[in-house]
Amino acid sequence: MPQLDTSTWFITIISSTITLFILFQLKLSSQTFPMSPSPKIVATEKTKTPWESKWTKIYLPLSSHQQ
């Protein structure tokens, strides 16, 4: 039974990989992508919430209460 000749496999795989890479680069370079969006300045109204105007006391949980 003859043995399979694999001496040309390396150059075949490398050349096909390079060819695919070049084709994908050419395909991507021909695409037109939209420009990045510019930031939109939005005027936000500051609403007063009840907890912003008064000071509130923060209590520790009962489990950490020291006597």
Phi, psi and omega in degrees: 000128181287148180272147182288129181275112182253015183292334182264358182296319183299310182293328178293315181293317181295315181292322178291325177294316178296319179297315178297320178299315180295318179297317178294322178295319178294321179294318180290326181288339179274350179283147175251123181257146179292153179293154179293141184292141178279148182294135181262128180273120182247127178277115180258137178274135179274115179261138180274126175256153185301328184278351177281332185269346180233154181271132178243147181273138179257121181262144175284154176295157183296333182292334181258015182287127180264135179246000000 
